[in-house]
């Protein structure tokens, strides 16, 4: 089972309250909070911002500190997207509820590929969420580790990889735990709050 399939399987176990809170977090990720009159610079977090015309029918801003321009959706899952926030909200809602891509595409009037790309961006953002926000486990928690073979799939064997190519389904050359494995530490709170290291 791939990481995305595991994520969707986990989302299907959420209660309505958890789904509602996740939708709130996703709405903040989509850039709704950046619609303020003068958002902070997404590059240097400066407050010295001025309006700087429009780009693709969106208000553009200029940062006096770093000299970069940006729009409200810069560095959000909606960056470089031509779909409005309402469409993204529907895709996020259907992703959290585990609805099929074709169902979402038919419901909002988009192509299969467009919804697939949007859902991919949503899942990648959810996958990176524990890396950018700390998860603190408390009360009764359980921790475990698992070891998986290192994988360089998609990368060229250009000499920077410390081993030769491995066929699909091949086993490690050394017995036991070795430097061919990557350790993944996981933890979960008894109430269901998960974290990883």
N, CA and C of each residue as an Amber inpcrd file, in Angstrom:
protein
   591
   0.8430000  -1.1830000   0.0000000   0.0000000   0.0000000   0.0000000
   0.8870000   1.2440000   0.0000000   0.6360000   2.1610000  -0.9320000
   1.4520000   3.3600000  -1.0310000   1.1240000   4.3320000   0.0940000
   1.9800000   5.3490000   0.2510000   1.7700000   6.3560000   1.2940000
   0.4480000   7.0720000   1.0980000   0.1070000   7.4060000  -0.1530000
  -1.1410000   8.1240000  -0.4130000  -2.3470000   7.2530000  -0.0910000
  -2.2750000   5.9360000  -0.4120000  -3.3750000   5.0370000  -0.0840000
  -3.5370000   4.9120000   1.4300000  -2.4090000   4.8750000   2.1540000
  -2.4820000   4.8230000   3.6090000  -3.0990000   6.0980000   4.1580000
  -2.7510000   7.2470000   3.5610000  -3.2940000   8.5210000   4.0100000
  -4.7920000   8.5860000   3.7870000  -5.2480000   8.1430000   2.6040000
  -6.6880000   8.1450000   2.3150000  -7.4120000   7.1690000   3.2410000
  -6.7970000   6.0160000   3.5070000  -7.3940000   5.0500000   4.4240000
  -7.5450000   5.6400000   5.8180000  -6.5420000   6.4020000   6.2460000
  -6.5900000   7.0560000   7.5610000  -7.6560000   8.1490000   7.5800000
  -7.7910000   8.9000000   6.4740000  -8.7930000   9.9560000   6.4040000
 -10.1990000   9.3800000   6.4860000 -10.3950000   8.1810000   5.9440000
 -11.7210000   7.5540000   5.9740000 -12.1510000   7.1960000   7.3940000
 -11.2010000   7.1190000   8.3330000 -11.5150000   6.7590000   9.7130000
 -11.8320000   7.9810000  10.5760000 -11.7060000   9.1920000   9.9970000
 -11.9340000  10.4190000  10.7670000 -13.4170000  10.5880000  11.0800000
 -13.6910000  11.1860000  12.2400000 -15.0560000  11.5520000  12.5880000
 -15.4190000  12.8560000  11.8830000 -16.7120000  13.2330000  11.9270000
 -17.1460000  14.4730000  11.2860000 -16.4670000  15.6790000  11.9130000
 -16.2300000  15.6370000  13.2190000 -15.5640000  16.7490000  13.9120000
 -14.1130000  16.8770000  13.4500000 -13.4220000  15.7430000  13.3030000
 -12.0400000  15.7670000  12.8290000 -11.9670000  16.2450000  11.3810000
 -12.9370000  15.8220000  10.5550000 -12.9800000  16.2700000   9.1660000
 -13.1880000  17.7680000   9.1050000 -14.0610000  18.2870000   9.9740000
 -14.3310000  19.7280000   9.9960000 -13.0840000  20.5160000  10.3670000
 -12.3320000  20.0390000  11.3800000 -11.1130000  20.7440000  11.7780000
 -10.0400000  20.6450000  10.6950000  -9.9940000  19.4960000   9.9970000
  -9.0270000  19.3360000   8.9110000  -9.3600000  20.2520000   7.7440000
 -10.6550000  20.4210000   7.4560000 -11.0690000  21.3380000   6.4050000
 -10.6950000  22.7780000   6.7500000 -10.8010000  23.1290000   8.0390000
 -10.3920000  24.4690000   8.4710000  -8.9010000  24.6720000   8.2280000
  -8.0980000  23.6490000   8.5730000  -6.6470000  23.7420000   8.3600000
  -6.3230000  23.8190000   6.8770000  -7.0360000  23.0330000   6.0670000
  -6.7990000  23.0420000   4.6240000  -7.1980000  24.3810000   4.0170000
  -8.2520000  24.9940000   4.5600000  -8.6630000  26.3080000   4.0720000
  -7.5810000  27.3390000   4.3410000  -6.9220000  27.2190000   5.5000000
  -5.8130000  28.1300000   5.7900000  -4.6580000  27.8530000   4.8450000
  -4.4200000  26.5610000   4.5070000  -3.3440000  26.2180000   3.5720000
  -3.6430000  26.7330000   2.1730000  -4.9220000  26.7910000   1.7950000
  -5.2560000  27.2090000   0.4370000  -5.0760000  28.6980000   0.2310000
  -4.8040000  29.4350000   1.3130000  -4.4810000  30.8450000   1.1610000
  -5.6020000  31.7780000   1.5390000  -6.6470000  31.2800000   2.2070000
  -7.7580000  32.1450000   2.5750000  -7.3020000  33.2290000   3.5400000
  -6.3690000  32.9060000   4.4430000  -5.9070000  33.8730000   5.4180000
  -5.0300000  34.9400000   4.7910000  -4.5610000  34.7150000   3.5540000
  -3.6730000  35.6830000   2.9190000  -4.4420000  36.7180000   2.1190000
  -5.7820000  36.7370000   2.2230000  -6.5770000  37.6910000   1.4780000
  -6.6610000  39.0360000   2.1970000  -5.8780000  39.2270000   3.2420000
  -5.9020000  40.4790000   3.9770000  -5.4050000  41.6100000   3.0940000
  -5.6740000  42.8770000   3.5420000  -5.2890000  44.0440000   2.7510000
  -3.7830000  44.0810000   2.5190000  -2.9900000  43.7550000   3.5300000
  -1.5310000  43.7570000   3.4180000  -0.9710000  42.4710000   4.0470000
  -0.9300000  41.3770000   3.2990000  -0.3700000  40.1360000   3.8730000
   1.1310000  40.2650000   4.0720000   1.6810000  39.4710000   4.9770000
   3.1300000  39.4430000   5.1720000   3.7990000  38.8120000   3.9630000
   5.0510000  39.1700000   3.7460000   5.7980000  38.6200000   2.6250000
   6.0270000  37.1210000   2.8320000   5.6620000  36.2640000   1.8740000
   5.8720000  34.8250000   2.0400000   7.3340000  34.4130000   1.9370000
   8.2110000  35.3240000   1.4970000   9.6300000  35.0110000   1.3530000
  10.4340000  35.3890000   2.5890000  10.1710000  36.5930000   3.1480000
  10.9830000  37.0560000   4.2910000  10.1400000  37.4430000   5.5000000
   8.8100000  37.2950000   5.4190000   7.8740000  37.5930000   6.5140000
   7.8680000  39.0690000   6.9090000   8.2860000  39.9340000   6.0210000
   8.3100000  41.3680000   6.3070000   6.9040000  41.9580000   6.2430000
   6.6850000  43.0580000   6.9950000   5.4040000  43.7570000   6.9670000
   5.4410000  44.9470000   6.0100000   6.6130000  45.2440000   5.4400000
   6.7610000  46.3910000   4.5360000   6.2760000  46.0130000   3.1410000
   4.9560000  45.9870000   2.9790000   4.3350000  45.5110000   1.7480000
   3.5180000  46.6420000   1.1240000   3.5880000  46.7610000  -0.1860000
   2.7370000  47.7080000  -0.9030000   2.0390000  46.9900000  -2.0530000
   0.8880000  47.5470000  -2.4530000   0.1890000  46.9940000  -3.6100000
   1.0060000  47.2870000  -4.8600000   1.0090000  46.3260000  -5.8120000
   1.8980000  46.4420000  -6.9700000   1.1910000  45.9630000  -8.2340000
  -0.0240000  46.4770000  -8.4520000  -0.7640000  46.0960000  -9.6410000
  -1.4670000  44.7560000  -9.5030000  -1.7540000  44.1430000 -10.6400000
  -2.4500000  42.8590000 -10.6580000  -1.7250000  41.8730000 -11.5560000
  -1.8800000  40.5940000 -11.2330000  -1.3180000  39.5250000 -12.0450000
  -2.3520000  38.4080000 -12.1130000  -2.7780000  38.0790000 -13.3340000
  -3.7930000  37.0290000 -13.5350000  -5.0500000  37.3180000 -12.7170000
  -5.4830000  38.5630000 -12.7490000  -6.6790000  39.0220000 -12.0330000
  -6.5640000  38.8830000 -10.5210000  -5.3430000  38.7870000 -10.0070000
  -5.1160000  38.7410000  -8.5630000  -4.2870000  39.9570000  -8.1560000
  -4.5670000  40.4760000  -6.9670000  -3.7970000  41.6010000  -6.4540000
  -2.3470000  41.1760000  -6.2560000  -1.4230000  41.9380000  -6.8200000
  -0.0070000  41.6510000  -6.6420000   0.5730000  42.6110000  -5.6140000
   1.5340000  42.1170000  -4.8240000   2.1750000  42.9150000  -3.7830000
   3.6870000  42.9450000  -4.0130000   4.3000000  43.9970000  -3.4840000
   5.7560000  44.1560000  -3.5810000   6.3230000  44.3000000  -2.1740000
   7.3750000  43.5350000  -1.8710000   8.0260000  43.5960000  -0.5640000
   9.2100000  44.5630000  -0.6490000   9.1890000  45.5960000   0.1850000
  10.2730000  46.5790000   0.1860000  11.5500000  46.0150000   0.8060000
  11.4190000  44.9710000   1.6130000  12.5910000  44.4120000   2.2970000
  13.4280000  43.5320000   1.3740000  12.7770000  42.5780000   0.6990000
  13.5340000  41.6470000  -0.1450000  13.3930000  41.9400000  -1.6400000
  12.4750000  42.8510000  -2.0020000  12.3310000  43.2370000  -3.4000000
  11.5920000  42.2430000  -4.2690000  10.8930000  41.2760000  -3.6770000
  10.1730000  40.2720000  -4.4680000   8.6900000  40.6250000  -4.5380000
   8.0590000  40.2020000  -5.6270000   6.6260000  40.3880000  -5.7740000
   5.9220000  39.0520000  -5.5450000   4.6550000  39.1280000  -5.1260000
   3.8830000  37.9130000  -4.8560000   2.4060000  38.2380000  -4.9280000
   1.6000000  37.1940000  -5.0320000   0.1430000  37.2960000  -4.9960000
  -0.3330000  36.5490000  -3.7500000  -1.5980000  36.7320000  -3.3420000
  -2.0680000  36.0840000  -2.1030000  -1.9130000  34.5670000  -2.0690000
  -1.8560000  33.8960000  -3.2340000  -1.7670000  32.4370000  -3.2400000
  -0.3300000  31.9180000  -3.3380000   0.6630000  32.8070000  -3.3380000
   2.0620000  32.3710000  -3.4050000   2.3900000  31.4790000  -2.2080000
   3.0590000  30.3570000  -2.4780000   3.4600000  29.3660000  -1.4740000
   2.2590000  28.6980000  -0.7990000   1.1430000  28.5860000  -1.4900000
   0.0060000  27.8120000  -1.0080000  -0.2940000  26.7390000  -2.0490000
  -1.2280000  25.8270000  -1.7320000  -1.5580000  24.7760000  -2.6980000
  -2.2770000  25.3510000  -3.9090000  -2.7520000  26.6050000  -3.8100000
  -3.4370000  27.2360000  -4.9280000  -2.4930000  28.0030000  -5.8410000
  -1.1970000  27.9910000  -5.5670000  -0.2610000  28.7370000  -6.4120000
  -0.2450000  28.1520000  -7.8190000  -0.1590000  29.0340000  -8.8230000
  -0.1550000  28.6580000 -10.2430000  -1.4170000  27.9090000 -10.6690000
  -2.5240000  28.1600000  -9.9830000  -3.7800000  27.5010000 -10.3090000
  -4.7620000  28.5260000 -10.8710000  -5.5440000  28.1220000 -11.8670000
  -6.5490000  29.0030000 -12.4500000  -7.9320000  28.7360000 -11.8700000
  -8.0390000  27.7840000 -10.9430000  -9.3330000  27.4700000 -10.3550000
  -9.5970000  28.3580000  -9.1420000 -10.8440000  28.7860000  -8.9440000
 -11.1590000  29.6410000  -7.7930000 -11.1100000  28.8710000  -6.4740000
 -11.1430000  29.6320000  -5.3700000 -11.0550000  29.0190000  -4.0410000
 -12.2020000  28.0540000  -3.7740000 -13.4060000  28.3510000  -4.3300000
 -14.5510000  27.4630000  -4.1120000 -14.3240000  26.0800000  -4.7030000
 -13.6960000  26.0120000  -5.8730000 -13.3900000  24.7190000  -6.5000000
 -12.3980000  23.9450000  -5.6520000 -11.3700000  24.6330000  -5.1580000
 -10.3860000  23.9790000  -4.2920000 -11.0440000  23.4540000  -3.0150000
 -11.9850000  24.2290000  -2.4740000 -12.6660000  23.8010000  -1.2490000
 -13.4390000  22.5100000  -1.4890000 -14.0770000  22.3950000  -2.6580000
 -14.8240000  21.1770000  -2.9870000 -13.8770000  19.9860000  -3.1510000
 -12.7350000  20.2070000  -3.8030000 -11.7610000  19.1200000  -3.9990000
 -11.1990000  18.6690000  -2.6470000 -10.8920000  19.6300000  -1.7770000
 -10.3750000  19.2940000  -0.4490000 -11.4150000  18.5090000   0.3310000
 -12.6710000  18.9620000   0.2740000 -13.7560000  18.2820000   0.9960000
 -13.9170000  16.8440000   0.5090000 -13.9200000  16.6330000  -0.8200000
 -14.0780000  15.2770000  -1.3550000 -12.8570000  14.4100000  -1.0670000
 -11.6680000  15.0270000  -1.0260000 -10.4530000  14.2670000  -0.6910000
 -10.5160000  13.7670000   0.7370000 -10.9070000  14.6510000   1.6510000
 -10.9960000  14.2710000   3.0660000 -12.0560000  13.1960000   3.2780000
 -13.1440000  13.2690000   2.5190000 -14.2210000  12.2900000   2.6750000
 -13.9700000  11.0100000   1.8740000 -12.8930000  10.9680000   1.0750000
 -12.5280000   9.7560000   0.3480000 -13.3440000   9.5110000  -0.9010000
 -13.9530000  10.5530000  -1.4700000 -14.7330000  10.3760000  -2.7030000
 -13.8080000  10.1660000  -3.8960000 -14.3140000   9.4700000  -4.9160000
 -13.5200000   9.1590000  -6.0970000 -13.2360000  10.4160000  -6.9110000
 -12.1140000  10.3940000  -7.6470000 -11.7250000  11.5310000  -8.4770000
 -12.7800000  11.8040000  -9.5420000 -13.2910000  10.7580000 -10.1990000
 -14.2980000  10.9430000 -11.2520000 -15.5810000  11.5420000 -10.6820000
 -15.9380000  11.1610000  -9.4600000 -17.1340000  11.7280000  -8.8230000
 -16.9480000  13.2290000  -8.6190000 -15.7780000  13.6220000  -8.1140000
 -15.4950000  15.0470000  -7.8990000 -15.4690000  15.7970000  -9.2260000
 -14.8140000  15.2040000 -10.2310000 -14.7120000  15.8540000 -11.5400000
 -16.0940000  16.1100000 -12.1410000 -16.9780000  15.1280000 -12.0290000
 -18.3230000  15.2870000 -12.5810000 -19.1220000  16.3080000 -11.7750000
 -18.9150000  16.3260000 -10.4630000 -19.6940000  17.2170000  -9.5960000
 -19.3240000  18.6800000  -9.8030000 -18.0330000  18.9820000  -9.9890000
 -17.6080000  20.3770000 -10.1110000 -17.3720000  20.7980000 -11.5600000
 -17.5250000  19.8540000 -12.5030000 -17.4080000  20.1900000 -13.9180000
 -15.9860000  20.3900000 -14.4000000 -15.0370000  19.6060000 -13.8560000
 -13.6320000  19.6750000 -14.2800000 -13.2280000  18.3460000 -14.9080000
 -12.0820000  18.3310000 -15.5610000 -11.5840000  17.0820000 -16.1310000
 -10.9970000  16.1900000 -15.0390000 -10.8840000  14.9150000 -15.3600000
 -10.2970000  13.9480000 -14.4330000  -8.8740000  14.3650000 -14.0620000
  -8.0800000  14.7770000 -15.0700000  -6.6750000  15.1330000 -14.8290000
  -6.5530000  16.3520000 -13.9290000  -7.4400000  17.3300000 -14.1010000
  -7.3840000  18.5420000 -13.2740000  -7.6460000  18.1990000 -11.8070000
  -8.6590000  17.3780000 -11.5570000  -8.9680000  16.9870000 -10.1760000
  -7.8530000  16.1190000  -9.6130000  -7.2890000  15.2360000 -10.4500000
  -6.1680000  14.4010000 -10.0100000  -4.9990000  15.2750000  -9.5540000
  -4.6640000  16.3030000 -10.3580000  -3.5410000  17.1880000 -10.0140000
  -3.8180000  17.9660000  -8.7250000  -5.0660000  18.4510000  -8.5790000
  -5.4090000  19.1900000  -7.3600000  -5.3520000  18.2790000  -6.1340000
  -5.8880000  17.0620000  -6.2860000  -5.8740000  16.1220000  -5.1510000
  -4.4360000  15.7510000  -4.7850000  -3.5860000  15.6090000  -5.7950000
  -2.1770000  15.2960000  -5.5400000  -1.5290000  16.4090000  -4.7110000
  -1.8140000  17.6670000  -5.0520000  -1.2620000  18.7940000  -4.2980000
  -1.7880000  18.8080000  -2.8670000  -3.0740000  18.4800000  -2.6900000
  -3.6650000  18.4330000  -1.3440000  -3.0030000  17.3470000  -0.5130000
  -2.8450000  16.1470000  -1.0920000  -2.2390000  15.0360000  -0.3550000
  -0.7730000  15.3100000  -0.0310000  -0.0500000  15.9500000  -0.9560000
   1.3490000  16.2950000  -0.6720000   1.4330000  17.3110000   0.4570000
   0.5000000  18.2640000   0.4860000   0.4820000  19.2570000   1.5660000
   0.1700000  18.5990000   2.9000000  -0.7850000  17.6520000   2.9110000
  -1.1140000  16.9360000   4.1460000   0.0440000  16.0630000   4.6030000
   0.7670000  15.4800000   3.6330000   1.9070000  14.6320000   3.9720000
   3.0270000  15.4460000   4.6060000   3.1960000  16.7070000   4.1680000
   4.2610000  17.5630000   4.7000000   3.8430000  18.2890000   5.9640000
   2.5530000  18.2280000   6.3340000   2.0610000  18.9770000   7.4810000
   2.7880000  18.6360000   8.7740000   3.0380000  17.3410000   9.1080000
   3.7750000  17.0610000  10.3550000   5.1970000  17.5950000  10.3430000
   5.7830000  17.8210000   9.1520000   7.1530000  18.3140000   9.0730000
   7.2430000  19.8010000   9.3750000   6.1540000  20.5500000   9.1110000
   6.2000000  21.9930000   9.3220000   5.4610000  22.4140000  10.5890000
   4.7390000  21.5080000  11.2200000   4.0750000  21.8300000  12.4830000
   4.3390000  20.6870000  13.4500000   4.8010000  21.0270000  14.6480000
   5.1600000  20.0150000  15.6370000   3.9240000  19.2790000  16.1290000
   4.0800000  17.9810000  16.3650000   3.0240000  17.1610000  16.9450000
   3.5040000  16.7250000  18.3170000   2.7650000  17.1080000  19.3490000
   3.1530000  16.7740000  20.7230000   2.2220000  15.6860000  21.2400000
   2.7920000  14.5440000  21.5710000   2.0150000  13.4400000  22.1140000
   2.0780000  13.4740000  23.6320000   0.9980000  13.1390000  24.2720000
   0.9540000  13.1520000  25.7270000   0.1640000  11.9700000  26.2550000
  -0.0730000  11.9930000  27.5560000  -0.8030000  10.9230000  28.2350000
  -0.1840000   9.5720000  27.9040000  -1.0010000   8.5800000  27.5490000
  -0.4840000   7.2560000  27.2330000  -0.1990000   7.1910000  25.7340000
   1.0790000   7.0620000  25.3660000   1.4720000   7.0200000  23.9640000
   2.3060000   5.7760000  23.7020000   2.2620000   5.3060000  22.4800000
   3.0270000   4.1270000  22.0800000   3.9520000   4.4970000  20.9270000
   5.1840000   4.0060000  20.9870000   6.1730000   4.2860000  19.9580000
   6.7210000   2.9830000  19.3990000   7.0560000   2.9950000  18.1220000
   7.6280000   1.8230000  17.4750000   8.4550000   2.2980000  16.2910000
   9.2500000   1.4000000  15.7680000  10.0380000   1.7490000  14.5890000
   9.9190000   0.6220000  13.5740000  10.1260000   0.9740000  12.3290000
  10.1470000  -0.0140000  11.2580000  11.3040000   0.3230000  10.3360000
  11.8310000  -0.6930000   9.6710000  12.9680000  -0.4940000   8.7720000
  12.5470000  -0.8640000   7.3600000  12.8110000   0.0390000   6.4250000
  12.4910000  -0.2170000   5.0170000  13.7650000  -0.0490000   4.1940000
  13.8470000  -0.7860000   3.0970000  15.0060000  -0.6640000   2.2150000
  15.0750000   0.7370000   1.6180000  16.2840000   1.2880000   1.5340000
  16.4210000   2.5950000   0.8990000  16.0130000   2.4840000  -0.5610000
  15.4360000   3.5530000  -1.0900000  14.9120000   3.5370000  -2.4510000
  15.3040000   4.8280000  -3.1450000  15.8240000   4.7000000  -4.3450000
  16.2050000   5.8620000  -5.1390000  15.4000000   5.8970000  -6.4370000
  14.1780000   5.3820000  -6.3910000  13.3420000   5.3170000  -7.5790000
  13.1170000   6.7240000  -8.1390000  13.3040000   6.8610000  -9.4330000
  13.1130000   8.1520000 -10.0780000  14.3670000   8.9970000 -10.1590000
  15.4330000   8.5650000  -9.4770000  16.6900000   9.3100000  -9.5230000
  17.6610000   8.5860000 -10.4550000  18.4170000   9.3430000 -11.2000000
  19.4030000   8.7420000 -12.0900000  20.5780000   8.1790000 -11.3110000
  21.1010000   7.0470000 -11.7480000  22.2660000   6.4380000 -11.0890000
  23.5170000   7.1660000 -11.5870000  23.7550000   8.3700000 -11.0550000
  24.8030000   9.2450000 -11.5720000  26.0930000   9.2040000 -10.7580000
  26.2080000   8.2740000  -9.8560000  27.4220000   8.1860000  -9.0480000
  27.2540000   8.7300000  -7.6430000  26.2190000   9.5330000  -7.4170000
  25.9860000  10.0570000  -6.0700000  25.2620000   9.0420000  -5.1880000
  24.7270000   7.9890000  -5.7860000  24.0230000   6.9540000  -5.0300000
  25.0280000   5.8970000  -4.6110000  25.0430000   5.5250000  -3.3230000
  26.1090000   4.6720000  -2.7950000  26.0230000   3.1880000  -3.1360000
  25.1440000   2.7860000  -4.0430000  25.0360000   1.3730000  -4.4030000
  24.5980000   1.2430000  -5.8520000  24.7090000   0.0240000  -6.3690000
  24.2600000  -0.2430000  -7.7190000  22.7500000  -0.3820000  -7.7760000
  22.1730000  -0.4600000  -8.9810000  20.7180000  -0.5970000  -9.1050000
  20.2300000  -1.9250000  -8.5300000  19.0250000  -1.9020000  -8.0090000
  18.4120000  -3.0920000  -7.4210000  17.1410000  -3.4070000  -8.1840000
  16.9270000  -4.6790000  -8.5090000  15.7200000  -5.0710000  -9.2330000
  14.5060000  -4.9710000  -8.3150000  13.3460000  -4.8120000  -8.9240000
  12.1030000  -4.7140000  -8.1600000  11.8890000  -5.9770000  -7.3270000
  11.6380000  -5.8090000  -6.0490000  11.3950000  -6.9430000  -5.1630000
  12.6480000  -7.5990000  -4.6240000  13.8310000  -7.0520000  -4.9590000
  15.0840000  -7.6470000  -4.4900000  15.2520000  -7.4210000  -2.9900000
  16.0500000  -8.2630000  -2.3670000  16.3070000  -8.1590000  -0.9290000
  17.6460000  -7.4850000  -0.6890000  17.8760000  -7.1180000   0.5610000
  19.1440000  -6.4790000   0.9230000  20.2870000  -7.4690000   0.7670000
  21.4800000  -6.9550000   0.4800000  22.6420000  -7.8190000   0.3190000
  23.1720000  -8.3120000   1.6640000  23.0230000  -7.5030000   2.7200000
  23.5230000  -7.8760000   4.0500000  22.3810000  -8.4110000   4.8980000
  22.7090000  -9.2970000   5.7960000  21.7110000  -9.8500000   6.7120000
  21.4720000  -8.8900000   7.8630000  20.2550000  -8.9070000   8.4020000
  19.9520000  -8.0760000   9.5590000  19.8190000  -6.6020000   9.1870000
  19.8560000  -5.7560000  10.2180000  19.7360000  -4.3210000  10.0040000
  21.0930000  -3.7630000   9.5940000  21.1190000  -3.0330000   8.4820000
  22.3730000  -2.4860000   7.9850000  22.1220000  -1.0920000   7.4290000
  23.1600000  -0.5300000   6.8180000  23.0070000   0.8050000   6.2400000
  22.1840000   0.7900000   4.9600000  21.6970000  -0.3740000   4.5460000
  20.8130000  -0.4520000   3.3870000  19.3700000  -0.1130000   3.7640000
  19.1190000  -0.0060000   5.0620000  17.7660000   0.2650000   5.5350000
  17.6430000   1.6890000   6.0640000  16.4290000   2.2080000   5.9870000
  16.0890000   3.5070000   6.5690000  15.1280000   3.2380000   7.7210000
  15.4220000   3.8320000   8.8790000  14.5830000   3.6360000  10.0630000
  13.4910000   4.7030000  10.0940000  12.2430000   4.2740000  10.2560000
  11.1090000   5.1970000  10.3950000  10.5210000   4.9930000  11.7830000
  10.6100000   6.0290000  12.6040000  10.0550000   5.9770000  13.9600000
   8.6540000   6.5700000  13.9490000   7.7170000   5.9040000  14.5800000
   6.3390000   6.3780000  14.6290000   5.8310000   6.3640000  16.0550000
   4.8430000   7.2000000  16.3240000   4.2320000   7.2410000  17.6390000
   2.7600000   7.5630000  17.5160000   1.9780000   7.0450000  18.4300000
   0.5450000   7.3330000  18.4200000   0.0430000   7.4390000  19.8530000
  -0.8300000   8.3940000  20.0660000  -1.4710000   8.5550000  21.3650000
  -2.6660000   7.6250000  21.4240000  -2.9790000   7.1250000  22.6100000
  -4.0790000   6.1660000  22.7170000  -5.3900000   6.7190000  22.1620000
  -5.5950000   8.0370000  22.2400000  -6.8170000   8.6460000  21.7250000
  -6.7830000   8.7710000  20.2150000  -5.6230000   8.5030000  19.5700000
  -5.5690000   8.5160000  18.1260000  -4.7880000   9.6500000  17.5070000
  -4.0790000  10.4730000  18.3040000  -3.2640000  11.5380000  17.7440000
  -1.9480000  10.9450000  17.3150000  -1.6330000  11.0150000  16.0270000
  -0.4530000  10.3520000  15.4870000   0.6760000  11.3470000  15.2440000
   1.8880000  10.8350000  15.2870000   3.0530000  11.6500000  14.9780000
   4.1310000  10.7650000  14.3790000   5.1690000  11.3820000  13.8310000
   6.2800000  10.5990000  13.3050000   7.5630000  11.3970000  13.4560000
   8.6670000  10.6500000  13.3950000   9.9900000  11.2770000  13.5260000
  10.7520000  11.0130000  12.2460000
